[in-house]
């Protein structure tokens, strides 16, 4: 018996080592090789130098404008990437450090983190096959310009490439905390809907990731040798686009949509948007690029064109692509599908019932109708900062059913007719919107700056943020059965952000735990009237209410 046990143990050890070795070899073979280098690599010899209040590298430079970091990139793909990596190195390091901390917060176990990392590497092993050579070379150039501070995490080029698909990966998991409680909203208006008949678009990018993504936003003006110059708002080292417009008057904003884990990989949506801005002069050319792109996550796009004089919404999944034309002189782009063939899918209808997309869509349409004929850049900013629910009901700050729940990673406004791009300063969409001229990036436009939201100066924003911290502390107190502390935190949160349903829910739970049942019932009934944002919260609230009533 002992002999057989020894043999079994030895076999288990051998199989484990063989499995580890096979996995290691598999992952190593999944690493994307860098693209071939061009004949001229002289840019790699350049060093950043400071002059005229900017930091230059060749024809590219970076600086500050009204508190926003800006970068101007010009040249070949290798030159664009190397300049971006060199000029944005400090911010790239900060971004990666804090991004890793965020992921570790969700996955604190080191072994599980390694497993997930290797899974993503293996699953995305063909990612570079779906990205044009020029963009691959640009991303590789970025890794050559920026030092790698995390070599233990694997090949830098392969890692940065996978970061470009982070948006896609997060939207593949509808219950992921990065997106399940968030939601982007965009709209376009033109003709009689706007004050001067210009094409105006505004968008909130509510990708609720680490705070660094909001704090360290970067306005980038890119003038590629082989395409149309374009401007975008994103982050250091980002070759892709989620919010941008080009010099030909084409704009693109990317919204997440209900999606499923795909069987195959494809092109990250940010790289598809980049391709549109660099090569499309109108809607037909934009749609041609989108139809040719094989994506691996569902996305909803708002695309505008000065040449066509309108905006359209494109709903694209890995299997189908539908175009939603405007019914009048405006169109709204939420996070749910509205076109035949995909709007009635179970995943979409469930998402519409469970999340906040319908609420935000309804509210934006109300605002467009209310201000039809007077919509301007300033009015658009007011839309993006609106904190009310449909019907004009204010239900406390931070309500996810509102357009502005204090969670936006960034926000933009674009006037396609005039070629002006406004980028919001932190926090969220509340800081001032700084104007940029897509035709002359060096031309500063302080007279077009849109002032910061009043909630900053009044202190309301900070009070709402503090109230959220009290809610978190109260929930933690209930977990350790300190109901009195939970009650105290609920009252503090309500004092700072009155009328918010989460305060009432915490209050009711604490009162119930303390045996104060009638008061708990009243608190839960108040929370119900304050309109919880998510179906899951409504179901949980009804369960708490039944429990409180059943113990009377």
VOGU-3710 file (C-alpha; in Angstrom, 3 decimals, decimal comma):
1> xxxxxxxxxx> 0,000/0,000/0,000  2,804/2,423/0,923  4,499/1,664/-2,376  1,332/2,546/-4,322  0,807/5,724/-2,291  4,356/6,813/-3,105  3,736/6,121/-6,782  0,494/8,079/-6,739  2,170/10,988/-4,965  5,035/10,948/-7,452
11> xxxxxxxxxx> 2,571/10,813/-10,346  0,650/13,785/-8,903  3,870/15,790/-8,560  4,925/14,926/-12,103  1,493/15,854/-13,506  1,459/19,129/-11,558  4,932/20,072/-12,811  4,001/19,042/-16,325  0,831/21,135/-16,141  2,747/24,136/-14,826
21> xxxxxxxxxx> 5,370/23,739/-17,544  2,711/23,400/-20,241  0,874/26,467/-18,959  4,119/28,458/-18,840  5,015/27,461/-22,394  1,462/28,203/-23,557  1,508/31,679/-22,026  4,959/32,466/-23,405  3,859/31,415/-26,854  0,843/33,704/-26,453
31> xxxxxxxxxx> 3,023/36,796/-26,157  2,561/39,031/-29,181  5,823/39,670/-31,054  6,628/43,314/-31,775  6,015/44,558/-35,309  8,915/44,984/-37,760  10,751/48,270/-37,349  10,777/50,839/-40,167  13,978/51,833/-41,930  14,154/55,204/-40,182
41> xxxxxxxxxx> 14,424/54,838/-36,395  16,238/58,127/-35,760  13,432/59,266/-33,446  14,680/56,732/-30,870  17,787/58,857/-30,379  15,822/61,977/-29,397  15,547/63,191/-25,807  12,830/65,458/-24,368  13,793/69,124/-24,040  12,003/72,036/-22,424
51> xxxxxxxxxx> 11,412/75,279/-24,309  8,639/77,860/-24,634  6,844/76,440/-21,602  6,456/73,023/-23,223  8,364/69,761/-23,241  9,319/68,791/-26,776  10,445/65,602/-28,466  11,024/66,143/-32,160  7,846/67,592/-33,668  5,703/66,576/-30,670
61> xxxxxxxxxx> 5,209/68,358/-27,365  3,268/68,322/-24,115  2,128/71,060/-21,756  -0,730/72,296/-19,599  -3,767/74,307/-20,647  -6,103/75,664/-17,984  -5,188/72,757/-15,703  -5,525/69,998/-18,297  -2,558/68,017/-19,582  -2,349/68,278/-23,366
71> xxxxxxxxxx> -0,114/66,453/-25,821  0,488/67,154/-29,498  1,790/64,211/-31,521  2,996/64,463/-35,103  4,777/62,076/-37,456  5,012/58,446/-38,456  3,524/55,662/-36,338  6,853/55,010/-34,590  7,344/58,749/-34,001  3,821/59,146/-32,615
81> xxxxxxxxxx> 4,236/56,267/-30,189  7,774/57,032/-29,067  6,887/60,671/-28,407  3,779/59,651/-26,473  5,740/57,218/-24,303  8,578/59,672/-23,685  6,437/62,726/-22,982  3,763/60,888/-20,993  6,066/58,490/-19,114  5,323/59,794/-15,630
91> xxxxxxxxxx> 1,569/59,658/-16,135  1,789/56,209/-17,727  3,632/54,925/-14,658  1,043/56,412/-12,299  -1,797/55,057/-14,402  -0,448/51,505/-14,428  0,369/51,516/-10,718  -3,111/52,621/-9,712  -4,795/50,381/-12,272  -3,007/47,402/-10,753
101> xxxxxxxxxx> -4,047/48,449/-7,262  -7,645/48,617/-8,442  -7,499/45,110/-9,909  -5,821/43,788/-6,756  -8,681/45,286/-4,765  -11,100/43,084/-6,714  -8,751/40,074/-6,749  -6,554/40,220/-3,621  -5,284/36,622/-3,887  -1,917/36,578/-5,681
111> xxxxxxxxxx> -2,402/33,096/-7,138  -5,799/34,009/-8,526  -4,406/37,243/-9,958  -1,680/35,258/-11,748  -4,274/32,811/-13,036  -6,478/35,593/-14,396  -3,503/37,398/-15,914  -2,375/34,261/-17,736  -5,935/33,603/-18,845  -6,220/37,078/-20,369
121> xxxxxxxxxx> -2,830/36,693/-22,072  -3,828/33,362/-23,545  -7,317/34,440/-24,512  -6,016/37,612/-26,181  -3,109/35,847/-27,871  -4,412/36,801/-31,329  -5,370/40,366/-30,385  -2,644/41,965/-32,497  -3,869/40,082/-35,581  -6,922/42,361/-35,647
131> xxxxxxxxxx> -5,066/45,678/-35,359  -3,433/47,348/-38,411  0,356/47,420/-38,555  0,601/51,205/-38,154  -1,239/51,125/-34,812  0,802/48,150/-33,616  3,969/50,043/-34,463  2,679/53,110/-32,622  1,946/51,071/-29,476  5,363/49,425/-29,716
141> xxxxxxxxxx> 6,943/52,862/-30,061  5,192/53,906/-26,854  6,872/51,035/-24,978  10,233/52,087/-26,386  9,729/55,655/-25,184  8,446/54,729/-21,706  10,472/52,679/-19,233  8,849/49,483/-17,983  8,381/49,675/-14,199  6,598/46,323/-13,993
151> xxxxxxxxxx> 8,688/43,783/-15,945  7,484/41,132/-13,498  4,041/41,490/-15,072  5,248/40,279/-18,448  6,222/41,709/-21,801  5,579/45,478/-21,874  4,371/45,604/-25,484  1,969/42,729/-24,953  0,767/44,270/-21,676  0,126/47,709/-23,178
161> xxxxxxxxxx> -1,705/46,108/-26,076  -3,998/44,293/-23,660  -4,632/47,538/-21,768  -6,147/48,878/-24,984  -8,795/46,150/-24,668  -9,552/46,841/-20,976  -12,768/48,652/-21,905  -13,899/45,678/-23,997  -13,013/43,104/-21,349  -14,928/44,999/-18,655
171> xxxxxxxxxx> -18,048/45,198/-20,842  -17,952/41,468/-21,545  -18,975/40,998/-17,916  -22,272/42,820/-17,359  -22,037/42,227/-13,582  -18,488/43,554/-13,380  -18,297/46,353/-10,764  -16,508/48,548/-13,291  -19,632/48,894/-15,403  -22,687/47,276/-13,847
181> xxxxxxxxxx> -23,556/50,394/-11,871  -22,338/52,921/-14,417  -23,570/54,099/-17,785  -22,454/56,420/-20,555  -24,877/58,811/-22,225  -24,340/60,777/-25,439  -26,480/62,843/-27,799  -26,219/64,811/-31,007  -28,286/67,799/-32,199  -28,238/69,970/-35,317
191> xxxxxxxxxx> -30,355/72,209/-37,527  -33,311/73,819/-35,793  -32,500/72,050/-32,520  -29,362/74,127/-31,928  -28,953/77,820/-31,318  -26,849/78,465/-34,428  -27,730/75,395/-36,536  -24,323/73,887/-35,746  -23,784/70,163/-35,197  -23,342/69,770/-31,431
201> xxxxxxxxxx> -22,656/66,608/-29,491  -22,041/65,922/-25,815  -21,123/62,787/-23,915  -20,489/61,508/-20,392  -17,993/58,645/-20,222  -19,046/56,801/-17,089  -16,425/54,061/-16,953  -16,136/53,893/-13,179  -12,617/52,540/-12,804  -9,767/53,823/-10,607
211> xxxxxxxxxx> -9,881/57,524/-9,733  -6,660/58,085/-11,702  -8,562/57,657/-14,976  -10,593/60,756/-14,145  -7,835/62,745/-12,477  -5,148/62,165/-15,127  -7,203/62,621/-18,290  -5,207/63,845/-21,299  -6,292/65,893/-24,327  -4,416/64,579/-27,353
221> xxxxxxxxxx> -4,047/66,169/-30,772  -2,673/63,650/-33,247  -1,405/64,562/-36,727  -0,421/61,237/-38,323  1,604/61,216/-41,523  -0,907/58,873/-43,105  -4,329/60,231/-42,249  -6,626/62,949/-40,951  -5,570/64,928/-37,847  -7,864/64,321/-34,879
231> xxxxxxxxxx> -8,356/65,307/-31,251  -9,455/63,041/-28,415  -9,796/62,893/-24,646  -8,412/59,807/-22,957  -5,244/58,811/-21,041  -1,474/58,720/-21,348  -0,209/56,018/-23,688  -3,644/55,472/-25,257  -3,454/54,977/-29,021  -7,177/54,253/-29,229
241> xxxxxxxxxx> -10,121/56,639/-28,962  -13,347/56,656/-26,946  -14,300/60,335/-27,428  -12,965/62,353/-30,347  -13,398/64,306/-33,580  -11,248/64,840/-36,648  -10,417/67,799/-38,853  -12,837/66,561/-41,518  -15,735/67,067/-39,101  -16,357/63,437/-38,089
251> xxxxxxxxxx> -16,956/62,652/-34,414  -17,081/59,329/-32,590  -18,087/58,455/-29,036  -18,180/54,893/-27,712  -20,837/53,591/-25,302  -20,855/50,169/-23,695  -23,770/47,818/-24,340  -25,092/44,510/-22,962  -22,550/41,946/-24,097  -21,610/38,319/-23,556
261> xxxxxxxxxx> -18,276/36,561/-23,242  -17,306/35,879/-26,869  -15,895/32,709/-28,339  -13,300/34,605/-30,330  -11,182/37,714/-30,016  -11,321/40,767/-32,315  -10,399/44,432/-32,570  -10,701/46,586/-29,415  -13,459/49,140/-29,994  -11,090/51,994/-29,105
271> xxxxxxxxxx> -8,902/51,025/-32,071  -11,925/50,939/-34,393  -12,848/54,451/-33,253  -9,259/55,556/-33,865  -9,410/54,124/-37,385  -12,593/56,092/-38,097  -11,113/59,392/-36,962  -7,855/58,879/-38,833  -9,448/57,859/-42,142  -13,148/58,799/-42,421
281> xxxxxxxxxx> -14,405/62,026/-44,015  -18,126/61,251/-43,717  -20,675/58,721/-42,470  -20,307/56,343/-45,421  -16,578/56,014/-44,852  -17,143/55,622/-41,104  -19,679/52,828/-41,635  -17,386/51,065/-44,102  -14,644/50,932/-41,472  -17,053/49,720/-38,811
291> xxxxxxxxxx> -18,543/46,987/-41,001  -15,077/45,679/-41,834  -14,057/45,558/-38,168  -14,416/42,274/-36,320  -15,161/43,213/-32,695  -15,463/40,912/-29,707  -17,763/42,997/-27,535  -21,067/44,751/-28,175  -20,880/48,528/-28,421  -23,134/51,462/-29,271
301> xxxxxxxxxx> -21,558/54,322/-31,187  -22,670/57,894/-31,769  -21,123/59,035/-35,044  -21,486/62,542/-36,445  -20,474/64,097/-39,751  -20,262/67,722/-40,798  -20,398/66,658/-44,453  -23,647/64,751/-43,865  -25,110/67,309/-41,465  -26,317/64,799/-38,880
311> xxxxxxxxxx> -25,518/62,160/-36,267  -26,398/58,478/-36,321  -26,263/55,684/-33,754  -24,561/52,421/-34,690  -25,359/49,307/-32,656  -22,669/46,710/-33,265  -22,256/43,239/-31,780  -19,763/40,534/-32,750  -22,508/39,123/-35,010  -24,503/42,058/-36,413
321> xxxxxxxxxx> -24,335/45,797/-37,046  -27,424/48,027/-37,245  -27,716/51,751/-37,939  -30,325/53,845/-36,134  -31,173/56,956/-38,128  -32,508/60,084/-36,401  -36,229/60,752/-36,459  -35,714/64,519/-36,416  -32,880/66,926/-35,657  -31,470/65,139/-32,615
331> xxxxxxxxxx> -30,592/61,640/-31,453  -29,689/60,091/-28,091  -27,224/57,271/-27,536  -27,749/55,328/-24,261  -26,438/51,851/-23,314  -29,255/49,643/-24,602  -30,115/48,486/-28,100  -33,095/49,973/-29,937  -32,871/48,443/-33,416  -34,739/45,427/-34,792
341> xxxxxxxxxx> -33,088/42,075/-34,357  -31,207/42,870/-31,157  -33,478/45,122/-29,093  -35,671/42,164/-28,071  -32,809/39,887/-27,027  -33,080/38,589/-23,478  -29,785/40,166/-22,457  -30,865/43,588/-23,711  -34,365/43,527/-22,208  -32,949/42,323/-18,889
351> xxxxxxxxxx> -30,392/45,127/-18,926  -33,074/47,705/-19,684  -35,129/46,472/-16,728  -32,249/46,078/-14,303  -29,980/49,071/-14,964  -30,299/52,824/-15,557  -29,969/53,222/-19,324  -33,680/53,829/-19,937  -33,855/56,463/-17,195  -30,898/58,401/-18,578
361> xxxxxxxxxx> -32,178/58,094/-22,144  -35,564/59,462/-21,102  -34,081/62,357/-19,163  -31,778/63,400/-22,014  -34,707/63,404/-24,449  -36,683/65,571/-22,013  -33,866/68,128/-21,887  -33,454/68,200/-25,662  -37,188/68,790/-26,094  -37,264/71,433/-23,368
371> xxxxxxxxxx> -34,368/73,417/-24,857  -35,002/72,657/-28,520  -33,822/75,576/-30,634  -31,399/76,912/-28,017  -28,923/74,041/-27,647  -25,366/75,371/-27,548  -22,070/74,137/-26,119  -22,894/75,745/-22,780  -26,376/74,236/-22,769  -24,899/70,853/-23,621
381> xxxxxxxxxx> -22,621/71,065/-20,587  -25,713/71,760/-18,482  -27,293/68,601/-19,898  -24,246/66,524/-18,997  -24,285/67,917/-15,456  -28,021/67,399/-14,927  -28,734/65,549/-11,642  -32,472/64,983/-12,002  -34,500/61,917/-12,883  -37,140/61,816/-15,640
391> xxxxxxxxxx> -39,862/64,334/-14,912  -37,354/66,736/-13,389  -37,356/64,964/-10,008  -34,283/65,468/-7,839  -33,631/62,388/-5,705  -30,305/63,240/-4,142  -26,782/63,514/-5,500  -25,187/60,399/-6,927  -28,394/58,790/-8,171  -27,382/56,451/-10,998
401> xxxxxxxxxx> -30,629/57,068/-12,836  -29,536/60,652/-13,512  -27,203/61,833/-16,256  -24,726/63,098/-13,686  -24,183/60,666/-10,825  -20,737/62,087/-9,978  -19,056/59,056/-11,569  -17,971/60,250/-15,036  -14,379/59,420/-15,929  -14,520/62,244/-18,437
411> xxxxxxxxxx> -16,917/64,322/-20,535  -16,685/66,105/-23,874  -18,639/68,549/-26,023  -17,936/68,967/-29,735  -19,060/71,525/-32,278  -18,450/69,763/-35,581  -19,408/72,841/-37,594  -16,876/75,142/-35,934  -14,287/72,446/-35,235  -14,204/73,153/-31,488
421> xxxxxxxxxx> -13,661/70,387/-28,922  -14,381/70,950/-25,221  -12,796/68,679/-22,620  -14,027/68,637/-19,038  -11,580/69,187/-16,205  -11,791/67,005/-13,088  -13,677/66,147/-11,034  -15,950/64,094/-13,292  -17,799/66,511/-15,625  -17,927/69,247/-12,997
431> xxxxxxxxxx> -14,687/71,116/-13,656  -14,484/73,783/-16,339  -14,753/72,691/-19,973  -11,672/73,849/-21,849  -12,003/74,607/-25,581  -9,589/73,383/-28,273  -9,421/74,218/-31,978  -9,060/71,024/-34,032  -7,753/73,095/-36,963  -5,046/74,832/-34,901
441> xxxxxxxxxx> -4,210/73,096/-31,638  -1,769/75,802/-30,574  -4,559/78,396/-30,779  -5,822/78,845/-27,216  -9,474/79,773/-26,681  -9,907/80,990/-23,088  -12,927/83,055/-24,107  -14,775/79,807/-24,910  -14,050/78,137/-21,576  -17,242/76,986/-19,847
451> xxxxxxxxxx> -17,162/77,575/-16,097  -17,058/74,882/-13,432  -20,286/73,527/-11,975  -21,763/75,400/-9,018  -21,737/72,254/-6,848  -17,957/72,615/-6,474  -17,956/76,169/-5,122  -21,008/75,531/-2,932  -19,421/72,461/-1,358  -22,333/70,250/-2,414
461> xxxxxxxxxx> -20,051/67,957/-4,403  -17,727/67,341/-1,459  -20,666/66,809/0,878  -22,100/64,187/-1,492  -18,746/62,416/-1,646  -18,489/62,435/2,127  -22,025/61,072/2,368  -20,971/58,150/0,151  -18,108/57,419/2,534  -20,530/57,408/5,457
471> xxxxxxxxxx> -22,772/54,978/3,587  -19,832/52,657/3,038  -18,843/52,916/6,695  -22,430/52,236/7,742  -22,642/49,111/5,606  -19,389/47,840/7,087  -20,719/48,514/10,577  -23,823/46,408/9,877  -21,626/43,551/8,677  -19,945/43,411/12,074
481> xxxxxxxxxx> -23,350/43,807/13,749  -22,745/47,292/15,099  -26,246/48,549/14,358  -25,915/51,731/16,397  -22,868/52,805/14,390  -24,772/51,977/11,198  -27,646/54,175/12,371  -25,300/57,057/13,145  -23,641/56,831/9,727  -27,039/56,739/7,985
491> xxxxxxxxxx> -28,079/59,948/9,734  -24,794/61,641/8,824  -25,193/60,630/5,191  -28,740/61,990/5,083  -27,643/65,288/6,618  -25,036/65,736/3,876  -27,085/64,416/0,943  -30,788/64,607/1,840  -33,388/62,617/-0,067  -31,058/59,896/-1,354
501> xxxxxxxxxx> -32,630/56,429/-1,176  -29,464/54,649/-0,039  -29,493/56,731/3,158  -33,025/55,554/3,919  -32,186/51,927/3,162  -29,195/51,999/5,539  -31,319/53,747/8,144  -34,046/51,109/7,865  -31,613/48,226/8,117  -29,966/49,708/11,196
511> xxxxxxxxxx> -33,326/50,359/12,869  -34,466/46,828/12,090  -31,307/45,406/13,634  -31,953/47,508/16,729  -35,480/46,133/17,005  -37,125/49,473/16,162  -39,441/47,879/13,649  -42,064/50,540/13,037  -39,356/53,144/12,390  -37,634/50,679/10,040
521> xxxxxxxxxx> -40,857/50,258/8,044  -41,164/54,038/7,654  -37,522/54,302/6,544  -37,961/51,570/3,932  -41,186/53,145/2,658  -39,339/56,452/2,317  -36,572/54,713/0,351  -39,184/53,259/-1,989  -40,564/56,753/-2,710  -37,032/58,009/-3,374
531> xxxxxxxxxx> -36,835/55,694/-6,422  -33,925/53,233/-6,118  -31,870/53,130/-9,289  -31,448/49,406/-9,906  -33,921/46,537/-10,025  -31,703/44,522/-7,685  -31,923/47,292/-5,099  -35,690/47,466/-5,447  -36,016/43,722/-4,894  -33,751/43,839/-1,854
541> xxxxxxxxxx> -35,682/46,819/-0,473  -38,991/44,976/-0,758  -37,457/42,013/1,062  -36,289/44,261/3,912  -39,709/45,895/4,058  -41,460/42,526/4,276  -39,097/41,461/7,017  -39,724/44,641/8,996  -43,493/44,309/8,632  -43,581/40,604/9,430
551> xx> -41,953/41,157/12,811  -44,570/43,703/13,954
//
